[in-house]
Amino acid sequence: MTKICVDCRYIGPRPSGIGKVQQALADYLPVLAPDVNFIFLKRADAPARLSAAGNVREIVVHAAANSPATMWWLTRKAPLEDVDLFHATFNIMPAGLAMPCVTTVHDIMWLTNPDWCKARFSRSLERRFYRHGINRALRSAAAITTVSEASKQELLHWNPDLAGRVHAALLGVAGEYRPVANAAEKLAGLGLPAGQRIVLTVGQYVPYKNHEGALRVFAEACSNRTDTSLVFVQRLSRNAEDLRRLAANLGIADRVHFLEAVDDAQLVALYAAADCLLHPSFCEGFGLPLLEAMACGCPVVASDHSAMPEVLGGAGLLAPVHDTRAMSQALRRVLDEPNLAEHMRNAGPARAAEFSWQRFAAQNLEVYRHVLAL
């Protein structure tokens, strides 16, 4: 039988969008392709089983996903000798693969706007690392998948020679993301002030998420709204104090709250209880929080850039990312116009229902079969 290896090493204790992408592949690929044997690479602290399917073998790799060991020596870290196709799922293509490789390039910010990216070490060093891995994928991968039509077009604009090798497979949303009753009651343990309206911002604290912009938009839209709080759900970095200082300078520190980690049930309750998701990112390969918020009936205000208009599909409000006044006006509309907010709460779940993790996995499987001519 054909053997396909999928790198699933973002699935672990810390939530991430790429981890959800990989879990969807682990959930659906084995069922969609019973004629294929799958190998899932996983990290040591991943769940005991990523899939219960009989056509799956799981291998622990003792190397970080984005590491020199993955970039240059993965074939020494994992037994890939008899694999027919390898799926590199997080932008970089490992060296030395003897089989065809499909690489998922979620975005090319490390090529176009490296200052938007989080650097664990030297930004210059990391830029060289990611440029190397992404450019190898663009040059040598048998096929490139990406997660939105906007990202596909950006890749083609960056390198027109990719035409015919780039395929868009749009992400999905899990069934637990839905409107829920008594959502506010389920947030009691998070330490949020009772009786406050909530503007929510979700995503890790990295430059492209523009959390500083979210603070400025909230300050302009809600300076006199003592009944409204801005709640960040983010993985705080060591520079998070910069946000706290900015909130203090803007005079809103007492109405800004940071939640470093919440579980899925709490995140669903936050989306359902919030009056709006404010998402002023400079760029998104897809933008899962937008889709999750819509699925839970939460109105969305987002940047009119990259994949965000594509994901919202008219079910949310868009504003130019660098126009604080326009975005604050959009946020005020959601907070001040009950009919508009109710329309968005109804339109969001309908829009989210158009996206499917199973279809996402099926589209990736179609690319695998194309590459292998199965």
C-alpha positions as CSV (number, residue, x, y, z in Angstrom):
1,M,0.0,0.0,0.0
2,T,1.0,3.6,-0.6
3,K,2.6,5.2,2.5
4,I,2.1,8.9,3.1
5,C,3.8,10.7,6.0
6,V,2.2,13.8,7.5
7,D,4.2,16.0,10.0
8,C,1.8,16.7,13.0
9,R,4.3,18.1,15.4
10,Y,2.3,21.2,16.2
11,I,-0.3,19.1,18.0
12,G,0.5,19.5,21.7
13,P,-0.4,21.2,25.0
14,R,-0.2,24.7,23.6
15,P,-3.1,25.6,21.2
16,S,-2.2,26.8,17.8
17,G,-3.8,27.3,14.4
18,I,-1.4,25.0,12.7
19,G,-2.0,22.4,15.4
20,K,-5.7,22.5,14.5
21,V,-4.8,22.1,10.8
22,Q,-2.8,19.0,11.6
23,Q,-5.4,17.5,13.8
24,A,-8.0,17.8,11.0
25,L,-5.6,15.9,8.7
26,A,-5.2,13.2,11.4
27,D,-8.9,13.0,11.9
28,Y,-10.1,12.7,8.4
29,L,-7.3,11.5,6.1
30,P,-7.3,7.9,7.3
31,V,-11.1,7.6,6.8
32,L,-11.1,9.3,3.4
33,A,-8.2,7.1,2.1
34,P,-8.5,3.6,3.6
35,D,-6.3,2.4,0.7
36,V,-3.3,4.4,2.1
37,N,-1.1,3.8,5.1
38,F,-0.4,7.0,7.0
39,I,2.5,7.8,9.2
40,F,2.0,10.8,11.5
41,L,5.1,12.4,13.0
42,K,4.3,13.7,16.5
43,R,6.1,15.4,19.4
44,A,6.8,13.6,22.7
45,D,4.2,15.6,24.6
46,A,1.4,15.0,22.1
47,P,-1.7,13.0,23.0
48,A,-1.2,9.3,23.2
49,R,-3.0,8.8,19.9
50,L,-3.7,11.3,17.2
51,S,-5.9,8.8,15.4
52,A,-7.6,5.5,16.2
53,A,-7.7,4.4,12.6
54,G,-6.1,1.1,11.7
55,N,-4.2,2.5,8.7
56,V,-2.2,4.9,10.9
57,R,1.3,4.5,12.5
58,E,2.5,7.3,14.8
59,I,6.1,8.1,15.4
60,V,7.5,10.4,18.1
61,V,10.3,12.7,16.7
62,H,12.6,14.1,19.3
63,A,13.2,17.4,17.5
64,A,11.2,20.6,17.4
65,A,9.1,21.4,14.4
66,N,11.0,24.6,13.4
67,S,14.5,23.6,14.3
68,P,17.8,22.9,12.5
69,A,17.2,19.2,13.1
70,T,13.9,19.4,11.1
71,M,15.3,21.6,8.4
72,W,18.5,19.6,7.7
73,W,18.4,16.2,9.4
74,L,14.8,15.1,9.6
75,T,15.7,11.9,7.7
76,R,18.0,11.0,10.5
77,K,15.4,11.6,13.2
78,A,12.5,9.7,11.6
79,P,12.3,6.4,9.6
80,L,11.2,7.7,6.2
81,E,12.9,5.3,3.9
82,D,9.8,3.6,2.5
83,V,7.5,6.6,2.5
84,D,6.0,7.4,-0.9
85,L,5.0,11.1,-0.1
86,F,5.9,13.5,2.7
87,H,3.6,16.3,3.7
88,A,5.5,19.2,5.4
89,T,2.7,21.1,7.1
90,F,4.3,24.2,8.5
91,N,5.9,26.3,5.8
92,I,9.4,24.8,5.7
93,M,10.5,21.9,3.5
94,P,13.1,19.6,5.1
95,A,16.3,18.8,3.2
96,G,17.3,15.4,1.9
97,L,13.8,13.9,1.3
98,A,14.0,11.1,-1.3
99,M,10.3,11.1,-1.9
100,P,8.0,13.8,-3.4
101,C,7.0,16.4,-0.9
102,V,3.8,18.5,-0.5
103,T,4.5,21.6,1.6
104,T,1.8,23.7,3.1
105,V,2.9,27.4,3.0
106,H,0.4,29.2,5.2
107,D,1.8,32.7,4.4
108,I,5.1,34.2,3.2
109,M,5.5,36.9,5.8
110,W,9.0,35.8,6.5
111,L,9.8,36.6,2.9
112,T,7.7,39.8,2.5
113,N,7.4,41.4,6.0
114,P,9.8,39.7,8.4
115,D,9.3,42.5,11.0
116,W,5.7,41.2,11.4
117,C,6.9,37.8,12.6
118,K,7.9,36.7,16.1
119,A,11.6,36.0,16.5
120,R,12.6,33.7,19.3
121,F,16.2,34.6,18.7
122,S,17.8,37.1,16.3
123,R,15.2,38.2,13.7
124,S,18.0,38.3,11.1
125,L,18.9,34.7,11.9
126,E,15.4,33.5,11.9
127,R,14.6,35.3,8.7
128,R,17.5,33.4,7.0
129,F,16.2,30.2,8.5
130,Y,12.6,30.6,7.2
131,R,13.7,32.1,3.9
132,H,15.8,29.0,3.4
133,G,13.0,26.5,4.2
134,I,10.2,28.4,2.4
135,N,12.3,29.0,-0.7
136,R,13.3,25.3,-0.8
137,A,9.6,24.4,-0.8
138,L,8.8,26.9,-3.5
139,R,11.7,25.6,-5.6
140,S,11.6,21.9,-5.0
141,A,8.2,20.7,-3.5
142,A,6.2,18.6,-5.9
143,A,3.2,20.7,-4.9
144,I,2.4,23.6,-2.6
145,T,-0.8,23.8,-0.6
146,T,-2.0,26.9,1.1
147,V,-5.0,27.8,3.3
148,S,-6.9,30.5,1.3
149,E,-7.3,31.8,-2.2
150,A,-5.7,35.1,-0.9
151,S,-2.6,33.3,0.1
152,K,-2.5,31.4,-3.2
153,Q,-2.6,34.6,-5.1
154,E,0.1,36.1,-2.9
155,L,2.3,33.1,-3.6
156,L,1.7,33.4,-7.4
157,H,2.4,37.2,-7.2
158,W,5.7,36.4,-5.4
159,N,6.7,33.7,-7.9
160,P,4.5,33.4,-11.1
161,D,6.4,30.2,-11.9
162,L,4.4,28.4,-9.2
163,A,1.4,28.4,-11.4
164,G,0.1,24.8,-11.6
165,R,1.9,23.7,-8.4
166,V,-0.1,25.8,-5.9
167,H,-3.4,24.6,-4.5
168,A,-5.7,26.3,-2.0
169,A,-7.4,24.1,0.6
170,L,-9.5,26.4,2.9
171,L,-9.6,25.6,6.6
172,G,-12.6,24.5,8.6
173,V,-14.2,24.9,12.0
174,A,-14.9,22.2,14.6
175,G,-18.4,21.4,15.7
176,E,-18.0,22.6,19.2
177,Y,-17.7,26.2,17.9
178,R,-21.4,27.1,18.0
179,P,-23.7,29.5,19.8
180,V,-24.1,28.4,23.4
181,A,-26.6,29.3,26.1
182,N,-25.6,31.0,29.4
183,A,-22.1,31.7,28.0
184,A,-21.4,34.4,30.5
185,E,-22.0,32.0,33.4
186,K,-19.3,29.7,32.0
187,L,-16.7,32.4,32.3
188,A,-16.9,32.9,36.1
189,G,-13.5,31.2,36.7
190,L,-11.6,33.5,34.4
191,G,-11.6,36.6,36.6
192,L,-13.4,38.9,34.2
193,P,-15.5,41.7,35.7
194,A,-19.2,40.8,35.9
195,G,-21.8,42.7,33.9
196,Q,-19.3,44.1,31.4
197,R,-19.8,44.1,27.6
198,I,-16.8,42.3,26.0
199,V,-14.7,43.2,23.0
200,L,-12.5,40.2,22.3
201,T,-9.1,39.9,20.6
202,V,-7.8,36.3,20.0
203,G,-4.3,35.3,18.8
204,Q,-0.7,34.9,19.9
205,Y,1.1,38.1,20.7
206,V,3.2,38.6,17.6
207,P,3.6,41.8,15.5
208,Y,1.4,40.8,12.6
209,K,-1.6,40.4,14.9
210,N,-1.4,44.1,15.7
211,H,-2.5,43.9,19.3
212,E,-1.2,47.5,19.8
213,G,-3.7,48.5,17.1
214,A,-6.5,46.7,18.9
215,L,-5.8,48.8,22.0
216,R,-5.8,52.0,20.0
217,V,-9.1,51.1,18.2
218,F,-10.7,50.1,21.5
219,A,-9.5,53.3,23.2
220,E,-11.0,55.5,20.4
221,A,-14.2,53.6,20.2
222,C,-14.9,53.0,23.9
223,S,-13.1,55.8,25.7
224,N,-16.4,56.8,27.5
225,R,-17.9,53.3,27.7
226,T,-17.2,52.2,31.3
227,D,-19.4,49.2,30.8
228,T,-17.2,47.7,28.1
229,S,-13.9,45.8,28.4
230,L,-11.3,44.6,26.0
231,V,-10.2,41.0,26.6
232,F,-7.1,39.5,25.0
233,V,-6.8,35.7,24.6
234,Q,-3.2,35.3,23.8
235,R,0.0,33.5,24.5
236,L,1.9,36.4,26.3
237,S,5.5,36.9,25.3
238,R,8.2,38.4,27.4
239,N,7.3,41.8,25.8
240,A,3.7,41.7,26.9
241,E,4.4,44.5,29.3
242,D,4.6,46.8,26.3
243,L,0.8,46.3,25.8
244,R,0.1,47.0,29.5
245,R,2.1,50.2,29.3
246,L,0.3,51.3,26.1
247,A,-3.1,50.5,27.8
248,A,-2.1,52.7,30.7
249,N,-1.0,55.5,28.4
250,L,-4.3,55.3,26.6
251,G,-6.2,55.5,29.9
252,I,-7.9,52.2,29.5
253,A,-5.7,49.9,31.7
254,D,-8.6,49.2,34.1
255,R,-10.7,47.9,31.2
256,V,-8.1,45.7,29.5
257,H,-7.8,42.1,30.6
258,F,-5.3,39.4,29.4
259,L,-6.1,35.7,29.4
260,E,-2.9,33.7,28.7
261,A,-4.6,30.3,28.2
262,V,-8.1,29.0,28.0
263,D,-9.5,25.6,27.0
264,D,-11.7,25.1,24.0
265,A,-14.9,25.2,26.0
266,Q,-13.9,28.5,27.6
267,L,-13.0,29.9,24.2
268,V,-16.3,29.0,22.8
269,A,-18.0,30.7,25.8
270,L,-15.9,33.8,25.3
271,Y,-16.9,34.0,21.6
272,A,-20.6,33.4,22.5
273,A,-20.6,36.0,25.3
274,A,-18.6,38.7,23.5
275,D,-20.2,41.7,21.8
276,C,-17.6,41.7,19.1
277,L,-14.3,40.0,17.9
278,L,-11.9,42.8,17.0
279,H,-9.2,41.4,14.7
280,P,-7.0,44.2,13.2
281,S,-4.2,41.9,11.9
282,F,-1.8,43.2,9.3
283,C,-1.9,39.8,7.5
284,E,-3.5,36.4,7.9
285,G,-2.9,33.3,5.9
286,F,-6.5,32.4,6.8
287,G,-7.6,33.7,10.2
288,L,-9.1,30.9,12.2
289,P,-10.4,33.2,15.0
290,L,-12.7,35.0,12.5
291,L,-14.3,31.7,11.5
292,E,-14.5,30.4,15.1
293,A,-16.1,33.6,16.3
294,M,-18.7,33.6,13.4
295,A,-19.5,30.0,14.2
296,C,-20.3,31.0,17.7
297,G,-22.5,33.9,16.6
298,C,-20.0,36.6,17.6
299,P,-19.9,39.7,15.3
300,V,-16.5,40.4,13.8
301,V,-14.7,43.6,12.9
302,A,-11.5,42.9,11.0
303,S,-8.9,44.3,8.6
304,D,-9.7,44.5,5.0
305,H,-6.4,42.8,4.1
306,S,-5.1,39.4,2.9
307,A,-7.5,36.5,3.6
308,M,-9.8,38.3,6.0
309,P,-12.4,39.5,3.5
310,E,-12.4,36.1,2.0
311,V,-13.1,34.4,5.3
312,L,-15.8,36.8,6.4
313,G,-17.6,36.7,3.1
314,G,-19.8,39.7,3.9
315,A,-20.8,38.4,7.3
316,G,-18.6,40.8,9.2
317,L,-17.4,44.4,9.0
318,L,-14.0,45.3,7.4
319,A,-11.8,48.4,7.8
320,P,-8.4,49.4,6.5
321,V,-5.8,48.0,8.9
322,H,-3.9,51.3,9.3
323,D,-7.1,53.5,9.7
324,T,-7.8,53.5,13.4
325,R,-10.7,55.8,13.1
326,A,-12.4,53.7,10.4
327,M,-12.0,50.5,12.5
328,S,-13.2,52.2,15.7
329,Q,-16.2,53.5,13.8
330,A,-17.0,49.9,12.7
331,L,-16.6,48.7,16.3
332,R,-18.9,51.4,17.5
333,R,-21.5,50.4,15.0
334,V,-21.6,46.8,16.3
335,L,-21.8,48.1,19.9
336,D,-24.4,50.8,19.2
337,E,-26.7,49.3,16.5
338,P,-28.6,46.3,18.0
339,N,-30.2,45.4,14.6
340,L,-26.8,45.3,12.9
341,A,-25.3,43.2,15.7
342,E,-28.2,40.7,15.6
343,H,-27.9,40.4,11.8
344,M,-24.2,39.6,12.2
345,R,-24.9,37.1,14.9
346,N,-27.3,35.3,12.5
347,A,-25.1,35.7,9.4
348,G,-21.9,34.4,11.1
349,P,-22.9,30.8,11.8
350,A,-24.4,30.6,8.3
351,R,-21.1,31.8,6.8
352,A,-19.0,29.5,9.0
353,A,-21.1,26.5,7.9
354,E,-19.7,26.9,4.4
355,F,-16.2,25.7,5.7
356,S,-15.4,22.1,6.6
357,W,-12.4,20.4,8.0
358,Q,-13.4,17.2,6.2
359,R,-13.4,19.1,2.9
360,F,-10.0,20.6,3.8
361,A,-8.6,17.1,4.3
362,A,-10.2,15.9,1.1
363,Q,-8.6,18.7,-0.9
364,N,-5.2,17.8,0.5
365,L,-5.8,14.2,-0.3
366,E,-6.6,15.2,-3.9
367,V,-3.2,16.9,-4.1
368,Y,-1.4,13.8,-2.7
369,R,-3.1,11.6,-5.3
370,H,-2.3,14.1,-8.1
371,V,1.4,14.1,-7.1
372,L,1.5,10.3,-6.9
373,A,-0.8,9.9,-10.0
374,L,-3.0,7.5,-8.0
